[in-house]
Amino acid sequence: MTRPSVSVVIVSRHRAEALILCLTAVGRLSYPRFEVVVVADPDGLRAMDALPFIDRIKTVAFDEANISAARNRGIAQAAGDIVAFLDDDAVPETRWLDHLIRAFDDPDVAAAGGYVLGRNGITIQWASRMVDRTGEARDLSLTKEHPTVLTPPPGSAVKTEGTNMAIRRDVLARLGGFDPAFLFYLDETDLNMRLSEAGLSTAIVPLARVHHGYAASANRRADRAVRDLHQIAASTMVYLRKHCPSSRHVPVLQSALAEQRTRLLRQMVTGLLEPGDVRRLLRSWETGLEDGRTRLLTDPKPLPQAQSDFLPFQSLFQKESVVLSGFTTGSRRLREQARQAADGGRSVSVFLFSRSMLFHRVRFHPDGYWEQLGGLWGRSDRKDRLFSFWTLKKRVRREVQRIGIARFEEPDGPISS
């Protein structure tokens, strides 16, 4: 069966280094029919000039602090049957699109969302969730690895993350894309609600996995310390005005403020914030609410057809997956082997162990391969026992099994409802 064409849209602003790492991974995706559209500020576009595949990327210049408007600029250039979205501080697994797009084999599926891994590259940051008219999300208990198609009841929606989601382009165009009233935060949640209100189904795809780095931005530092709450508050207010009865606004906002205050106090206790920071940030919450109360609300208008032809991306991944392993004492040699294999068109996973109980972490190396570091007897999955005895060979086999088809194999199995 011919696979649908996919446009991968990435928005970047003031994070050129993260963008390059993201694109280095995107350049090695195994999916056969995709194009790449990057909407970025001048620094990001300049940094991209050094990429060996820059001529295979559609670029859009945009330097405004409005992620919804930026994504809409990307959609305008997206000529694929399906539009997939990544953040610039995210790195997709090699088989990400294979798994995510397979959900669209079901003609009833309008959108799909995958799982997002946190900074250690192992622990799940966001999995499957539902969201209601207040914007509050709750976890779903989906234990299956295969896609699950959900059609939510009135007043709720399937929550997808903007850093790992895909939507049929014709549906996206009909809904008007993202609402520019959401400069940051709840932008994809608003779209989720509009999908639900249109009676459309969304698939949750656990094996479509993206690693999320939480890079610094105007709203948070690299250590996750809060810098500003204005846009979070403004988007919260806009979301309530659009989707929630006004009689519920006061208790919802009180609960949201309490949550943010707890978050700030926790960061103050751990030394990330000073008392003066907490006072300033709470003031930014109040000014954000006022902004959201007066922000112009408009119904997103249908989007036109793509303004450019589909630009097929020739992936650097042309051969097979390779697993390399050893102890950290030989890391220089193994990393050089990994780099050469990646340059040769292979998807490479390197496992480097110390003779210790150190916890594991996974990262995508700038040279184009996956690297897992940790103690031979230490935890990878944080639910593991604190100490387990392994030989090198058995530990590598176990970690390959843990990662499984999310990285190494073509998707198969049923799509369930």
N, C-alpha and C positions, 0 to 999 in steps of 0.2 A: 504494500500500500504506500502511495506517495504521501510523505509527511507534509503537514501544512507549513507554509513559510512563516517565519517568526522575525519580528523586529525587536531587538533588545535595546531599550531606551535607558540611558544612564544620565542623570543630572549631576553636575558637579559645580561647586562654587567655593573658591579659596581652599581647596584641598587637592592640589595638583599631584602630590606624591601618592596619596591614597588612590586617586583616579588611575594613575599609571599601573599600580599593582592590580587593581580591579580589571583593567583592560588586558593585562598580561595573562590573567586567568581566563577571561572571556575569549581571548585569542586561541585558547586550547580546548574549547568546548567540543564535545563529540557530536552534537546534533548536526544533521546534514544540510539543513536549509535555514540559515539565519543571516540577518544583517545587523549591523551595530549603528546606533544613532546616539551621539554624545552631545548633550547641551551643556556648555561650560563657559566659564568666564575667560578672559584673555590669558591669564596665567596657565590655566588648565589646557587651553588650546595650544599654547606655545610648547608646553611640556610634551604634548602628544606628538609633536613633530619628530621626536627621536624614536618613536615606535617603528619597527620594520614594516608594519602593516597599516600605516596611517592612510595610505591611498584606498584602503578597503573600509574606511569608516566615514559615515556621514556626520558632519559636524555642524552645530548650530551655535552661534555666538549669543550669549545671554548672561547678563550680570546683574540681575535683580534678585533680592531676597524674597522670592516667591516660588516655592517648589511646584505649586499647582500650575502656574503660568509656564514655568520651565518645562514641565512634563507635557503640557499641551503643545509647546513648540516642537518637542520631540515627536509627538503623535502626528503632527502635521507632515513630518518627513517620513513617517513609518509606513512602508508599503507592504508589510507582511500580513498574512491572514490573521495572525495573532500578535498582540503587542505584549512583551514581557518587560518588567521593570526591575532595575537594580539600583541601589544607592552606590555612591562612589566609594564609600568605606566598607563595601561588602565584596566578598570573593565567592564565586559560585563553584561548587563541585563540578568535576569534568562532565558528569552525566546529568547535570541539573536540568537542562532543557529536555533531554530525552524523557525524564520522569514527569516534569511539569506539563509538557505539551501532550503527553499520552492521554491525560485526562480528557482532552478535547476529542478523543475518539468517540466519546458519547456526545451525540448531537445536541443533547439538552444542556450541556455544560456551557455556560457563558463566560465563567471566570475560574481561575484556579490559584491556589496559594500553597506554598511549601513551608517547610520548617526552617527556622533561623537558629544557627548555633552562635554561642557567645564567644567571648574573647579567647577562652582556652581551646576553642575549636572542637570541643567534645560535648559540653553541656548544652542542652537545648534552651535557648533564650525565649523563643516564642514558638508554640506548637499550634494546636487547633483551638480556636476560640469563636464564641458568638458575641455579638454586641447588640445593645438595645438602644432605645430612643434617647437615653441619657448619655450615651457614649461609654457606658460601663461595659467592660468585657469580662466574660467568664470562660474558664477553660472547659473544653469538651474532652470526654474520655474516649478517644479513638485509639484502639490498640492495634488496628490492622496496618500493615505496611503499604498496602495497595490504596489507590485513590478512593475516597468516599465522597459521593455526590450528595449535597445537602440543599434542600429547598426550605428556607427558614419560614416560620410562621409570621403573620403580620406583626409589625412593631420590632422585629429583630432582623439581624443580618449575619452572614458568615464573615468573620473578621479576617482579612488578609493583610499582610504587611507590605508596605510600598517597596521594600527592598527584596521581595521575593513573591511576585504575583504576575499573573498574565490574564489578559482579557481579549476576547475576539474583537478585532478591529471594528467590525461593523456595529457591534453592540456599543463599544466605547464611543464611536462617532455619534450613534443615535442618542446616547445619554449626554453628549456634550463634553466628554472628557472630565477633567478635574475642575473643581470650582475654585477660581482664583481668589475667592474670599478667604480661603484657607491658605495663608502664606506659609504656614508650617504647623504640623500637628493636626491629626484627625482628617487630613485631606483624603487618604484612602478610605477611611471609615465612612465619610460622607458618600463616597462612591459606592461602598458596600451597601449602604442603606438604599441608595437609588437603584442598585441592581435588585435588591430584595423587593422594593416597592413596585418594580416592573415585573415581578413574579419569576425572576430568573434564578437558575441554580448555580452554585459554586462548588467546586471540588477541592477537598483538602488532600494534598499529596505529600505524605510524610517523607518520602525518599528524595524529593526535590529539595536539596539542601544548599543553603548559603551561609557562609561565615561572615558575621557582622563585627566590624572592628570598633564601633563607637568612636570614630575620629572626632577631634575637637571641632566645635562650631561656635556660632554666635550665642547659642543657647546653653552649651555645656563645654567644660574643659576636657582634655584628653583623659583625665582621671575621673571623669563623670561628675565633677563638682558643677553645680548649677551656676550659670552665668546670668541668666535672664529668664523670667517667667511671663513676659509680656505677651509673646505670640501664643504660648500655650493657653493662657487665659483668654485671649481674644478668640482663638479658634474654638475653645470650649463654649464661649458665649454664642458664637455664630452657629455652631452645631445645634445647640439647644433651640435657638430661634428657628432653625430650619426643620428640626425633627421632633422636638419635645414640646408637649403642651405647656403653656406659660405657667400654669398652676403648679408645676413641678420644678420650676427653675430654682427657686430659693433653696429648698433642701438639697438639690443636686449641687448647687454652687457651694453651699456650706460644707458638704461632704468633700468636694474637690479641694477646697481651701484647707480643710483639716488634713487631707492627705499630703498636700504640698508642704504644709507647715511641719508635719512629722518628718517628711523627707529632708527638709532643710535642717531641722534640729539634729537629726541623725548625722548629717554631714558635718555639722558644727562639732558634735561630740567626738567624731573621728578626726577632727582637725582640718577637714577640707574647707570649711568656711569659718569666718569670724562672726561674732555677734552682730557687728555692723552690716555684714553681708546679708544676714537673715532679714534684718529690718528693711534693707534696700530691696531685696528680692520680693518680700511681701508687698511692698509698695508697687513694684512692677506688675505684680498680679492684679492689683486693683486698677492700675492704669490700663492694663490689658483688657479687663472686663469692660471698662468704659469704651475702649476702642471697639470691642466686639459688639457692644450694644448699638453703636452708630454706624458700623461698617455696612456698606451697600450690599444688599442681597439681590442677586439676579438669577434667573433660571438659566443654567448653561444651555447654549444653543447647539444644535447638531453640528458636527465637524465635517468639513469637506473631505473629499478623497485625498490620498497622499499627494503631496506636491512634488515628489520625485519618484523615479522608478526604483524597484527593488535592487539593492546592491549586494549580491551574494558575498558572504565572507568565507574565504578559503581558510578553514581552521588549520592551525599548526599541528594539531593532533591528527596524524595520518596513519598510524600503525597500531600498536597494541599497548596495553598497560604493563608497566615494569615495576617490580618491587625490589628495593635494595635495603639491606639491613646490616647492622653491626654495632660496635660499641663506639662511644664518643671519642675514644682515643684514635679512631680512624676516620673521624668526621671529615677531614680535609679531602681525603681520597674519595670517600663516598659521595660527597657533595660535588666533586668534579665529575664523577661518573654520572651523577644525576643530571647535571647541567648538560653534558654531552648527549645523554639519552633524550632529554627534553628538546634540545636543538635538533635532534634527529626525528622528531615527530611523535615521540612516545609520551604517554601520560605516566608520570613517574611518582612513586610514593617511596619516601625514604624513612626508615625507622632507626633512630639512633638512641641507644640505651646506655645509661651509666649503671654501674653495679651498686644500686641504691634503691631507696623506696620513694624517690621523688615522684610527685604527681606528674602526669603527662600533659602536654599541650601540643596542639596542631597548628601549623601555619602554612600559608602558601608562600614559598620563597620567591623573591624577585627574579631569580634565574629560571622560573617556570616549572617548579615541581613542588609536590606536597612533602612536608617534613613533620614527623612526629618525634618529639623529644621527651625523655623521662627515665625514671628508674626501671630496671628490668623487673623489679618486684613491687613497683609502685602502682597506684591507681591510674587507669585511664578514665573509664566510666566512674563518675564520682559515687556511684552506688556500690562499687566493688569493695571487697574487704581491704583493710588498710595494708595488709601484707599478703602476698600470694607468691609461692615459689614457682619460678618458671625457668626453663632453659631458653636460650635465645631463639631457637627454632620454633618452639611451641608458643613463645610469646608473640612472635611475628605472625604465626598462623592465627592466633587468637585475635590480634588487632585487625588483620585483614578480614576476618569473619565479622568483627564488630562493625567495621565500616560497610562491608557487604556491597550489595548492588548499588547503593547510593553513589559509589564512585567507580566500581569496577565492571558492572555488567549492564546489558540492555534491560530495560524494564519488561516485566511480564506479569501474568496473573490478572485476576478480575478487577473490574471497576464496580464498586458496590454502592448502593444507595441506602 
